[in-house]
Amino acid sequence: PEPPLESVLIANRGEIACRVITTARKMGMRTIAVYSQPEALARHVQLADEAICVGGPNSSESYLDMDNVCAAIEATGAKSVHPGYGFLSENSVFAERVEAMGVAFVGPPSGAIDSMGDKIKSKQIAIDAGVNCIPGFQGVIQDEDDACKVAREGG
């Protein structure tokens, strides 16, 4: 069968990138690894069909730098992006930017990432969906007095 997307850029490193590369290859997809400068010879880089450097040794200069990762997506012509875990995987702004580039984000839509990243909002979504949740305070604590009041009422 034809793969749904012809290529995937894995915006991560290490074991998770290796696993995504292996699976994508089995699906017939071209794989693109990203790496920081000191990781040019890393296993995930060697396994991928193509690799591109996204910056310096610190994560903030490479894997967490949305501009650099988006530039890599553009430069390689990747048709999809798998964020792995950590780094930008739970960043709704990154997912939104990928979507705006017309590239498939392999993960939840940016709105879902945003909602689930907000613990108050995510609990309300779960309650509205009929999911049993641990009872307790639902809301935002405004200040120290409010926190003391909530603590007294909750036992």
Chimera marker file (.cmm) of the C-alpha trace (Angstrom):
<marker_set name="trace">
<marker id="1" x="0.000" y="0.000" z="0.000" r="1" g="1" b="0" radius="0.5"/>
<marker id="2" x="1.013" y="3.593" z="-0.637" r="1" g="1" b="0" radius="0.5"/>
<marker id="3" x="2.195" y="5.439" z="2.475" r="1" g="1" b="0" radius="0.5"/>
<marker id="4" x="-0.132" y="8.274" z="3.411" r="1" g="1" b="0" radius="0.5"/>
<marker id="5" x="2.823" y="10.665" z="3.403" r="1" g="1" b="0" radius="0.5"/>
<marker id="6" x="6.039" y="10.263" z="1.478" r="1" g="1" b="0" radius="0.5"/>
<marker id="7" x="8.411" y="11.691" z="4.087" r="1" g="1" b="0" radius="0.5"/>
<marker id="8" x="8.670" y="12.410" z="7.799" r="1" g="1" b="0" radius="0.5"/>
<marker id="9" x="11.021" y="14.714" z="9.672" r="1" g="1" b="0" radius="0.5"/>
<marker id="10" x="11.602" y="13.489" z="13.205" r="1" g="1" b="0" radius="0.5"/>
<marker id="11" x="12.011" y="16.531" z="15.465" r="1" g="1" b="0" radius="0.5"/>
<marker id="12" x="13.756" y="14.557" z="18.180" r="1" g="1" b="0" radius="0.5"/>
<marker id="13" x="16.849" y="12.472" z="18.857" r="1" g="1" b="0" radius="0.5"/>
<marker id="14" x="18.005" y="9.242" z="20.433" r="1" g="1" b="0" radius="0.5"/>
<marker id="15" x="15.946" y="6.107" z="20.856" r="1" g="1" b="0" radius="0.5"/>
<marker id="16" x="12.583" y="7.701" z="20.062" r="1" g="1" b="0" radius="0.5"/>
<marker id="17" x="13.939" y="9.032" z="16.751" r="1" g="1" b="0" radius="0.5"/>
<marker id="18" x="15.398" y="5.596" z="15.938" r="1" g="1" b="0" radius="0.5"/>
<marker id="19" x="12.052" y="3.911" z="16.584" r="1" g="1" b="0" radius="0.5"/>
<marker id="20" x="10.143" y="6.426" z="14.451" r="1" g="1" b="0" radius="0.5"/>
<marker id="21" x="12.704" y="6.029" z="11.644" r="1" g="1" b="0" radius="0.5"/>
<marker id="22" x="12.416" y="2.228" z="11.754" r="1" g="1" b="0" radius="0.5"/>
<marker id="23" x="8.617" y="2.313" z="11.641" r="1" g="1" b="0" radius="0.5"/>
<marker id="24" x="8.457" y="4.997" z="8.950" r="1" g="1" b="0" radius="0.5"/>
<marker id="25" x="10.866" y="2.985" z="6.797" r="1" g="1" b="0" radius="0.5"/>
<marker id="26" x="8.590" y="-0.069" z="7.114" r="1" g="1" b="0" radius="0.5"/>
<marker id="27" x="5.781" y="2.177" z="5.863" r="1" g="1" b="0" radius="0.5"/>
<marker id="28" x="7.871" y="3.178" z="2.852" r="1" g="1" b="0" radius="0.5"/>
<marker id="29" x="8.478" y="6.738" z="3.993" r="1" g="1" b="0" radius="0.5"/>
<marker id="30" x="11.652" y="8.768" z="3.456" r="1" g="1" b="0" radius="0.5"/>
<marker id="31" x="13.050" y="9.652" z="6.892" r="1" g="1" b="0" radius="0.5"/>
<marker id="32" x="14.695" y="12.901" z="7.878" r="1" g="1" b="0" radius="0.5"/>
<marker id="33" x="16.597" y="13.283" z="11.143" r="1" g="1" b="0" radius="0.5"/>
<marker id="34" x="17.492" y="16.528" z="12.847" r="1" g="1" b="0" radius="0.5"/>
<marker id="35" x="20.540" y="16.882" z="15.041" r="1" g="1" b="0" radius="0.5"/>
<marker id="36" x="22.542" y="19.380" z="17.054" r="1" g="1" b="0" radius="0.5"/>
<marker id="37" x="26.131" y="20.118" z="16.009" r="1" g="1" b="0" radius="0.5"/>
<marker id="38" x="27.850" y="17.620" z="18.340" r="1" g="1" b="0" radius="0.5"/>
<marker id="39" x="25.429" y="14.823" z="17.359" r="1" g="1" b="0" radius="0.5"/>
<marker id="40" x="26.316" y="14.622" z="13.661" r="1" g="1" b="0" radius="0.5"/>
<marker id="41" x="27.363" y="10.969" z="14.051" r="1" g="1" b="0" radius="0.5"/>
<marker id="42" x="24.529" y="9.905" z="16.375" r="1" g="1" b="0" radius="0.5"/>
<marker id="43" x="22.679" y="6.663" z="15.667" r="1" g="1" b="0" radius="0.5"/>
<marker id="44" x="19.418" y="8.344" z="14.610" r="1" g="1" b="0" radius="0.5"/>
<marker id="45" x="21.348" y="10.495" z="12.126" r="1" g="1" b="0" radius="0.5"/>
<marker id="46" x="23.019" y="7.416" z="10.640" r="1" g="1" b="0" radius="0.5"/>
<marker id="47" x="19.714" y="5.511" z="10.348" r="1" g="1" b="0" radius="0.5"/>
<marker id="48" x="17.810" y="8.268" z="8.545" r="1" g="1" b="0" radius="0.5"/>
<marker id="49" x="17.707" y="8.720" z="4.775" r="1" g="1" b="0" radius="0.5"/>
<marker id="50" x="18.607" y="12.373" z="5.248" r="1" g="1" b="0" radius="0.5"/>
<marker id="51" x="19.754" y="14.505" z="8.175" r="1" g="1" b="0" radius="0.5"/>
<marker id="52" x="19.957" y="18.216" z="8.813" r="1" g="1" b="0" radius="0.5"/>
<marker id="53" x="21.607" y="20.186" z="11.589" r="1" g="1" b="0" radius="0.5"/>
<marker id="54" x="19.234" y="22.398" z="13.578" r="1" g="1" b="0" radius="0.5"/>
<marker id="55" x="21.753" y="24.251" z="15.726" r="1" g="1" b="0" radius="0.5"/>
<marker id="56" x="24.228" y="24.284" z="18.551" r="1" g="1" b="0" radius="0.5"/>
<marker id="57" x="24.841" y="21.848" z="21.391" r="1" g="1" b="0" radius="0.5"/>
<marker id="58" x="22.259" y="23.213" z="23.814" r="1" g="1" b="0" radius="0.5"/>
<marker id="59" x="18.675" y="22.056" z="23.288" r="1" g="1" b="0" radius="0.5"/>
<marker id="60" x="17.539" y="25.686" z="23.348" r="1" g="1" b="0" radius="0.5"/>
<marker id="61" x="19.756" y="26.299" z="20.301" r="1" g="1" b="0" radius="0.5"/>
<marker id="62" x="18.566" y="23.247" z="18.387" r="1" g="1" b="0" radius="0.5"/>
<marker id="63" x="15.704" y="20.881" z="19.262" r="1" g="1" b="0" radius="0.5"/>
<marker id="64" x="13.736" y="23.577" z="21.114" r="1" g="1" b="0" radius="0.5"/>
<marker id="65" x="14.367" y="26.307" z="18.541" r="1" g="1" b="0" radius="0.5"/>
<marker id="66" x="11.143" y="26.403" z="16.521" r="1" g="1" b="0" radius="0.5"/>
<marker id="67" x="12.620" y="28.671" z="13.857" r="1" g="1" b="0" radius="0.5"/>
<marker id="68" x="15.500" y="26.256" z="13.258" r="1" g="1" b="0" radius="0.5"/>
<marker id="69" x="13.271" y="23.188" z="13.183" r="1" g="1" b="0" radius="0.5"/>
<marker id="70" x="10.773" y="24.885" z="10.848" r="1" g="1" b="0" radius="0.5"/>
<marker id="71" x="13.650" y="25.946" z="8.580" r="1" g="1" b="0" radius="0.5"/>
<marker id="72" x="14.741" y="22.281" z="8.473" r="1" g="1" b="0" radius="0.5"/>
<marker id="73" x="11.210" y="21.230" z="7.527" r="1" g="1" b="0" radius="0.5"/>
<marker id="74" x="11.213" y="23.736" z="4.697" r="1" g="1" b="0" radius="0.5"/>
<marker id="75" x="14.762" y="22.946" z="3.516" r="1" g="1" b="0" radius="0.5"/>
<marker id="76" x="14.102" y="19.201" z="3.319" r="1" g="1" b="0" radius="0.5"/>
<marker id="77" x="10.603" y="19.378" z="1.875" r="1" g="1" b="0" radius="0.5"/>
<marker id="78" x="9.292" y="17.084" z="4.600" r="1" g="1" b="0" radius="0.5"/>
<marker id="79" x="5.615" y="16.227" z="4.146" r="1" g="1" b="0" radius="0.5"/>
<marker id="80" x="5.082" y="15.388" z="7.818" r="1" g="1" b="0" radius="0.5"/>
<marker id="81" x="6.697" y="16.017" z="11.200" r="1" g="1" b="0" radius="0.5"/>
<marker id="82" x="6.813" y="13.571" z="14.093" r="1" g="1" b="0" radius="0.5"/>
<marker id="83" x="7.740" y="15.449" z="17.281" r="1" g="1" b="0" radius="0.5"/>
<marker id="84" x="8.669" y="12.393" z="19.351" r="1" g="1" b="0" radius="0.5"/>
<marker id="85" x="8.266" y="13.222" z="23.028" r="1" g="1" b="0" radius="0.5"/>
<marker id="86" x="9.575" y="16.094" z="25.128" r="1" g="1" b="0" radius="0.5"/>
<marker id="87" x="11.141" y="19.048" z="23.310" r="1" g="1" b="0" radius="0.5"/>
<marker id="88" x="8.401" y="20.526" z="21.076" r="1" g="1" b="0" radius="0.5"/>
<marker id="89" x="5.932" y="17.626" z="21.238" r="1" g="1" b="0" radius="0.5"/>
<marker id="90" x="3.587" y="19.355" z="23.678" r="1" g="1" b="0" radius="0.5"/>
<marker id="91" x="4.032" y="22.836" z="22.248" r="1" g="1" b="0" radius="0.5"/>
<marker id="92" x="0.792" y="23.934" z="20.581" r="1" g="1" b="0" radius="0.5"/>
<marker id="93" x="2.527" y="26.878" z="18.894" r="1" g="1" b="0" radius="0.5"/>
<marker id="94" x="4.934" y="24.473" z="17.171" r="1" g="1" b="0" radius="0.5"/>
<marker id="95" x="2.086" y="22.212" z="16.027" r="1" g="1" b="0" radius="0.5"/>
<marker id="96" x="0.249" y="25.294" z="14.750" r="1" g="1" b="0" radius="0.5"/>
<marker id="97" x="3.314" y="26.487" z="12.826" r="1" g="1" b="0" radius="0.5"/>
<marker id="98" x="3.778" y="23.067" z="11.239" r="1" g="1" b="0" radius="0.5"/>
<marker id="99" x="0.092" y="22.976" z="10.268" r="1" g="1" b="0" radius="0.5"/>
<marker id="100" x="0.349" y="26.521" z="8.829" r="1" g="1" b="0" radius="0.5"/>
<marker id="101" x="3.256" y="25.358" z="6.647" r="1" g="1" b="0" radius="0.5"/>
<marker id="102" x="0.921" y="22.806" z="5.070" r="1" g="1" b="0" radius="0.5"/>
<marker id="103" x="2.873" y="19.961" z="6.653" r="1" g="1" b="0" radius="0.5"/>
<marker id="104" x="1.144" y="17.141" z="8.538" r="1" g="1" b="0" radius="0.5"/>
<marker id="105" x="1.816" y="17.123" z="12.288" r="1" g="1" b="0" radius="0.5"/>
<marker id="106" x="1.960" y="13.516" z="13.511" r="1" g="1" b="0" radius="0.5"/>
<marker id="107" x="0.138" y="14.029" z="16.769" r="1" g="1" b="0" radius="0.5"/>
<marker id="108" x="-2.885" y="15.796" z="18.139" r="1" g="1" b="0" radius="0.5"/>
<marker id="109" x="-4.017" y="19.060" z="16.554" r="1" g="1" b="0" radius="0.5"/>
<marker id="110" x="-2.637" y="22.249" z="18.083" r="1" g="1" b="0" radius="0.5"/>
<marker id="111" x="-5.966" y="23.028" z="19.784" r="1" g="1" b="0" radius="0.5"/>
<marker id="112" x="-5.961" y="19.670" z="21.583" r="1" g="1" b="0" radius="0.5"/>
<marker id="113" x="-2.357" y="20.167" z="22.727" r="1" g="1" b="0" radius="0.5"/>
<marker id="114" x="-3.317" y="23.589" z="24.054" r="1" g="1" b="0" radius="0.5"/>
<marker id="115" x="-6.395" y="22.279" z="25.882" r="1" g="1" b="0" radius="0.5"/>
<marker id="116" x="-4.648" y="19.285" z="27.431" r="1" g="1" b="0" radius="0.5"/>
<marker id="117" x="-1.689" y="21.420" z="28.516" r="1" g="1" b="0" radius="0.5"/>
<marker id="118" x="-4.029" y="23.499" z="30.681" r="1" g="1" b="0" radius="0.5"/>
<marker id="119" x="-4.847" y="21.292" z="33.685" r="1" g="1" b="0" radius="0.5"/>
<marker id="120" x="-7.985" y="23.223" z="34.590" r="1" g="1" b="0" radius="0.5"/>
<marker id="121" x="-9.288" y="23.232" z="31.025" r="1" g="1" b="0" radius="0.5"/>
<marker id="122" x="-8.409" y="19.557" z="30.492" r="1" g="1" b="0" radius="0.5"/>
<marker id="123" x="-10.225" y="18.487" z="33.655" r="1" g="1" b="0" radius="0.5"/>
<marker id="124" x="-13.334" y="20.384" z="32.561" r="1" g="1" b="0" radius="0.5"/>
<marker id="125" x="-13.181" y="18.731" z="29.130" r="1" g="1" b="0" radius="0.5"/>
<marker id="126" x="-12.975" y="15.333" z="30.829" r="1" g="1" b="0" radius="0.5"/>
<marker id="127" x="-15.924" y="16.118" z="33.128" r="1" g="1" b="0" radius="0.5"/>
<marker id="128" x="-17.974" y="17.397" z="30.172" r="1" g="1" b="0" radius="0.5"/>
<marker id="129" x="-17.210" y="14.123" z="28.362" r="1" g="1" b="0" radius="0.5"/>
<marker id="130" x="-18.496" y="12.096" z="31.313" r="1" g="1" b="0" radius="0.5"/>
<marker id="131" x="-15.104" y="10.880" z="32.499" r="1" g="1" b="0" radius="0.5"/>
<marker id="132" x="-14.955" y="10.114" z="36.223" r="1" g="1" b="0" radius="0.5"/>
<marker id="133" x="-12.509" y="12.512" z="37.843" r="1" g="1" b="0" radius="0.5"/>
<marker id="134" x="-11.147" y="12.797" z="41.335" r="1" g="1" b="0" radius="0.5"/>
<marker id="135" x="-13.421" y="15.206" z="43.187" r="1" g="1" b="0" radius="0.5"/>
<marker id="136" x="-11.964" y="18.430" z="44.439" r="1" g="1" b="0" radius="0.5"/>
<marker id="137" x="-11.568" y="22.088" z="43.717" r="1" g="1" b="0" radius="0.5"/>
<marker id="138" x="-12.180" y="23.124" z="40.147" r="1" g="1" b="0" radius="0.5"/>
<marker id="139" x="-11.037" y="26.570" z="39.260" r="1" g="1" b="0" radius="0.5"/>
<marker id="140" x="-8.182" y="28.995" z="39.539" r="1" g="1" b="0" radius="0.5"/>
<marker id="141" x="-6.767" y="30.019" z="42.887" r="1" g="1" b="0" radius="0.5"/>
<marker id="142" x="-6.403" y="33.781" z="42.787" r="1" g="1" b="0" radius="0.5"/>
<marker id="143" x="-4.162" y="34.491" z="45.755" r="1" g="1" b="0" radius="0.5"/>
<marker id="144" x="-2.932" y="33.221" z="49.136" r="1" g="1" b="0" radius="0.5"/>
<marker id="145" x="-6.235" y="33.963" z="50.909" r="1" g="1" b="0" radius="0.5"/>
<marker id="146" x="-8.128" y="32.073" z="48.216" r="1" g="1" b="0" radius="0.5"/>
<marker id="147" x="-5.713" y="29.124" z="48.577" r="1" g="1" b="0" radius="0.5"/>
<marker id="148" x="-6.291" y="29.018" z="52.358" r="1" g="1" b="0" radius="0.5"/>
<marker id="149" x="-10.071" y="29.123" z="51.846" r="1" g="1" b="0" radius="0.5"/>
<marker id="150" x="-9.962" y="26.268" z="49.337" r="1" g="1" b="0" radius="0.5"/>
<marker id="151" x="-7.714" y="24.235" z="51.656" r="1" g="1" b="0" radius="0.5"/>
<marker id="152" x="-10.084" y="24.730" z="54.599" r="1" g="1" b="0" radius="0.5"/>
<marker id="153" x="-13.126" y="23.714" z="52.530" r="1" g="1" b="0" radius="0.5"/>
<marker id="154" x="-11.381" y="20.691" z="51.062" r="1" g="1" b="0" radius="0.5"/>
<marker id="155" x="-10.182" y="19.354" z="54.384" r="1" g="1" b="0" radius="0.5"/>
<link id1="1" id2="2" r="1" g="1" b="0" radius="0.2"/>
<link id1="2" id2="3" r="1" g="1" b="0" radius="0.2"/>
<link id1="3" id2="4" r="1" g="1" b="0" radius="0.2"/>
<link id1="4" id2="5" r="1" g="1" b="0" radius="0.2"/>
<link id1="5" id2="6" r="1" g="1" b="0" radius="0.2"/>
<link id1="6" id2="7" r="1" g="1" b="0" radius="0.2"/>
<link id1="7" id2="8" r="1" g="1" b="0" radius="0.2"/>
<link id1="8" id2="9" r="1" g="1" b="0" radius="0.2"/>
<link id1="9" id2="10" r="1" g="1" b="0" radius="0.2"/>
<link id1="10" id2="11" r="1" g="1" b="0" radius="0.2"/>
<link id1="11" id2="12" r="1" g="1" b="0" radius="0.2"/>
<link id1="12" id2="13" r="1" g="1" b="0" radius="0.2"/>
<link id1="13" id2="14" r="1" g="1" b="0" radius="0.2"/>
<link id1="14" id2="15" r="1" g="1" b="0" radius="0.2"/>
<link id1="15" id2="16" r="1" g="1" b="0" radius="0.2"/>
<link id1="16" id2="17" r="1" g="1" b="0" radius="0.2"/>
<link id1="17" id2="18" r="1" g="1" b="0" radius="0.2"/>
<link id1="18" id2="19" r="1" g="1" b="0" radius="0.2"/>
<link id1="19" id2="20" r="1" g="1" b="0" radius="0.2"/>
<link id1="20" id2="21" r="1" g="1" b="0" radius="0.2"/>
<link id1="21" id2="22" r="1" g="1" b="0" radius="0.2"/>
<link id1="22" id2="23" r="1" g="1" b="0" radius="0.2"/>
<link id1="23" id2="24" r="1" g="1" b="0" radius="0.2"/>
<link id1="24" id2="25" r="1" g="1" b="0" radius="0.2"/>
<link id1="25" id2="26" r="1" g="1" b="0" radius="0.2"/>
<link id1="26" id2="27" r="1" g="1" b="0" radius="0.2"/>
<link id1="27" id2="28" r="1" g="1" b="0" radius="0.2"/>
<link id1="28" id2="29" r="1" g="1" b="0" radius="0.2"/>
<link id1="29" id2="30" r="1" g="1" b="0" radius="0.2"/>
<link id1="30" id2="31" r="1" g="1" b="0" radius="0.2"/>
<link id1="31" id2="32" r="1" g="1" b="0" radius="0.2"/>
<link id1="32" id2="33" r="1" g="1" b="0" radius="0.2"/>
<link id1="33" id2="34" r="1" g="1" b="0" radius="0.2"/>
<link id1="34" id2="35" r="1" g="1" b="0" radius="0.2"/>
<link id1="35" id2="36" r="1" g="1" b="0" radius="0.2"/>
<link id1="36" id2="37" r="1" g="1" b="0" radius="0.2"/>
<link id1="37" id2="38" r="1" g="1" b="0" radius="0.2"/>
<link id1="38" id2="39" r="1" g="1" b="0" radius="0.2"/>
<link id1="39" id2="40" r="1" g="1" b="0" radius="0.2"/>
<link id1="40" id2="41" r="1" g="1" b="0" radius="0.2"/>
<link id1="41" id2="42" r="1" g="1" b="0" radius="0.2"/>
<link id1="42" id2="43" r="1" g="1" b="0" radius="0.2"/>
<link id1="43" id2="44" r="1" g="1" b="0" radius="0.2"/>
<link id1="44" id2="45" r="1" g="1" b="0" radius="0.2"/>
<link id1="45" id2="46" r="1" g="1" b="0" radius="0.2"/>
<link id1="46" id2="47" r="1" g="1" b="0" radius="0.2"/>
<link id1="47" id2="48" r="1" g="1" b="0" radius="0.2"/>
<link id1="48" id2="49" r="1" g="1" b="0" radius="0.2"/>
<link id1="49" id2="50" r="1" g="1" b="0" radius="0.2"/>
<link id1="50" id2="51" r="1" g="1" b="0" radius="0.2"/>
<link id1="51" id2="52" r="1" g="1" b="0" radius="0.2"/>
<link id1="52" id2="53" r="1" g="1" b="0" radius="0.2"/>
<link id1="53" id2="54" r="1" g="1" b="0" radius="0.2"/>
<link id1="54" id2="55" r="1" g="1" b="0" radius="0.2"/>
<link id1="55" id2="56" r="1" g="1" b="0" radius="0.2"/>
<link id1="56" id2="57" r="1" g="1" b="0" radius="0.2"/>
<link id1="57" id2="58" r="1" g="1" b="0" radius="0.2"/>
<link id1="58" id2="59" r="1" g="1" b="0" radius="0.2"/>
<link id1="59" id2="60" r="1" g="1" b="0" radius="0.2"/>
<link id1="60" id2="61" r="1" g="1" b="0" radius="0.2"/>
<link id1="61" id2="62" r="1" g="1" b="0" radius="0.2"/>
<link id1="62" id2="63" r="1" g="1" b="0" radius="0.2"/>
<link id1="63" id2="64" r="1" g="1" b="0" radius="0.2"/>
<link id1="64" id2="65" r="1" g="1" b="0" radius="0.2"/>
<link id1="65" id2="66" r="1" g="1" b="0" radius="0.2"/>
<link id1="66" id2="67" r="1" g="1" b="0" radius="0.2"/>
<link id1="67" id2="68" r="1" g="1" b="0" radius="0.2"/>
<link id1="68" id2="69" r="1" g="1" b="0" radius="0.2"/>
<link id1="69" id2="70" r="1" g="1" b="0" radius="0.2"/>
<link id1="70" id2="71" r="1" g="1" b="0" radius="0.2"/>
<link id1="71" id2="72" r="1" g="1" b="0" radius="0.2"/>
<link id1="72" id2="73" r="1" g="1" b="0" radius="0.2"/>
<link id1="73" id2="74" r="1" g="1" b="0" radius="0.2"/>
<link id1="74" id2="75" r="1" g="1" b="0" radius="0.2"/>
<link id1="75" id2="76" r="1" g="1" b="0" radius="0.2"/>
<link id1="76" id2="77" r="1" g="1" b="0" radius="0.2"/>
<link id1="77" id2="78" r="1" g="1" b="0" radius="0.2"/>
<link id1="78" id2="79" r="1" g="1" b="0" radius="0.2"/>
<link id1="79" id2="80" r="1" g="1" b="0" radius="0.2"/>
<link id1="80" id2="81" r="1" g="1" b="0" radius="0.2"/>
<link id1="81" id2="82" r="1" g="1" b="0" radius="0.2"/>
<link id1="82" id2="83" r="1" g="1" b="0" radius="0.2"/>
<link id1="83" id2="84" r="1" g="1" b="0" radius="0.2"/>
<link id1="84" id2="85" r="1" g="1" b="0" radius="0.2"/>
<link id1="85" id2="86" r="1" g="1" b="0" radius="0.2"/>
<link id1="86" id2="87" r="1" g="1" b="0" radius="0.2"/>
<link id1="87" id2="88" r="1" g="1" b="0" radius="0.2"/>
<link id1="88" id2="89" r="1" g="1" b="0" radius="0.2"/>
<link id1="89" id2="90" r="1" g="1" b="0" radius="0.2"/>
<link id1="90" id2="91" r="1" g="1" b="0" radius="0.2"/>
<link id1="91" id2="92" r="1" g="1" b="0" radius="0.2"/>
<link id1="92" id2="93" r="1" g="1" b="0" radius="0.2"/>
<link id1="93" id2="94" r="1" g="1" b="0" radius="0.2"/>
<link id1="94" id2="95" r="1" g="1" b="0" radius="0.2"/>
<link id1="95" id2="96" r="1" g="1" b="0" radius="0.2"/>
<link id1="96" id2="97" r="1" g="1" b="0" radius="0.2"/>
<link id1="97" id2="98" r="1" g="1" b="0" radius="0.2"/>
<link id1="98" id2="99" r="1" g="1" b="0" radius="0.2"/>
<link id1="99" id2="100" r="1" g="1" b="0" radius="0.2"/>
<link id1="100" id2="101" r="1" g="1" b="0" radius="0.2"/>
<link id1="101" id2="102" r="1" g="1" b="0" radius="0.2"/>
<link id1="102" id2="103" r="1" g="1" b="0" radius="0.2"/>
<link id1="103" id2="104" r="1" g="1" b="0" radius="0.2"/>
<link id1="104" id2="105" r="1" g="1" b="0" radius="0.2"/>
<link id1="105" id2="106" r="1" g="1" b="0" radius="0.2"/>
<link id1="106" id2="107" r="1" g="1" b="0" radius="0.2"/>
<link id1="107" id2="108" r="1" g="1" b="0" radius="0.2"/>
<link id1="108" id2="109" r="1" g="1" b="0" radius="0.2"/>
<link id1="109" id2="110" r="1" g="1" b="0" radius="0.2"/>
<link id1="110" id2="111" r="1" g="1" b="0" radius="0.2"/>
<link id1="111" id2="112" r="1" g="1" b="0" radius="0.2"/>
<link id1="112" id2="113" r="1" g="1" b="0" radius="0.2"/>
<link id1="113" id2="114" r="1" g="1" b="0" radius="0.2"/>
<link id1="114" id2="115" r="1" g="1" b="0" radius="0.2"/>
<link id1="115" id2="116" r="1" g="1" b="0" radius="0.2"/>
<link id1="116" id2="117" r="1" g="1" b="0" radius="0.2"/>
<link id1="117" id2="118" r="1" g="1" b="0" radius="0.2"/>
<link id1="118" id2="119" r="1" g="1" b="0" radius="0.2"/>
<link id1="119" id2="120" r="1" g="1" b="0" radius="0.2"/>
<link id1="120" id2="121" r="1" g="1" b="0" radius="0.2"/>
<link id1="121" id2="122" r="1" g="1" b="0" radius="0.2"/>
<link id1="122" id2="123" r="1" g="1" b="0" radius="0.2"/>
<link id1="123" id2="124" r="1" g="1" b="0" radius="0.2"/>
<link id1="124" id2="125" r="1" g="1" b="0" radius="0.2"/>
<link id1="125" id2="126" r="1" g="1" b="0" radius="0.2"/>
<link id1="126" id2="127" r="1" g="1" b="0" radius="0.2"/>
<link id1="127" id2="128" r="1" g="1" b="0" radius="0.2"/>
<link id1="128" id2="129" r="1" g="1" b="0" radius="0.2"/>
<link id1="129" id2="130" r="1" g="1" b="0" radius="0.2"/>
<link id1="130" id2="131" r="1" g="1" b="0" radius="0.2"/>
<link id1="131" id2="132" r="1" g="1" b="0" radius="0.2"/>
<link id1="132" id2="133" r="1" g="1" b="0" radius="0.2"/>
<link id1="133" id2="134" r="1" g="1" b="0" radius="0.2"/>
<link id1="134" id2="135" r="1" g="1" b="0" radius="0.2"/>
<link id1="135" id2="136" r="1" g="1" b="0" radius="0.2"/>
<link id1="136" id2="137" r="1" g="1" b="0" radius="0.2"/>
<link id1="137" id2="138" r="1" g="1" b="0" radius="0.2"/>
<link id1="138" id2="139" r="1" g="1" b="0" radius="0.2"/>
<link id1="139" id2="140" r="1" g="1" b="0" radius="0.2"/>
<link id1="140" id2="141" r="1" g="1" b="0" radius="0.2"/>
<link id1="141" id2="142" r="1" g="1" b="0" radius="0.2"/>
<link id1="142" id2="143" r="1" g="1" b="0" radius="0.2"/>
<link id1="143" id2="144" r="1" g="1" b="0" radius="0.2"/>
<link id1="144" id2="145" r="1" g="1" b="0" radius="0.2"/>
<link id1="145" id2="146" r="1" g="1" b="0" radius="0.2"/>
<link id1="146" id2="147" r="1" g="1" b="0" radius="0.2"/>
<link id1="147" id2="148" r="1" g="1" b="0" radius="0.2"/>
<link id1="148" id2="149" r="1" g="1" b="0" radius="0.2"/>
<link id1="149" id2="150" r="1" g="1" b="0" radius="0.2"/>
<link id1="150" id2="151" r="1" g="1" b="0" radius="0.2"/>
<link id1="151" id2="152" r="1" g="1" b="0" radius="0.2"/>
<link id1="152" id2="153" r="1" g="1" b="0" radius="0.2"/>
<link id1="153" id2="154" r="1" g="1" b="0" radius="0.2"/>
<link id1="154" id2="155" r="1" g="1" b="0" radius="0.2"/>
</marker_set>
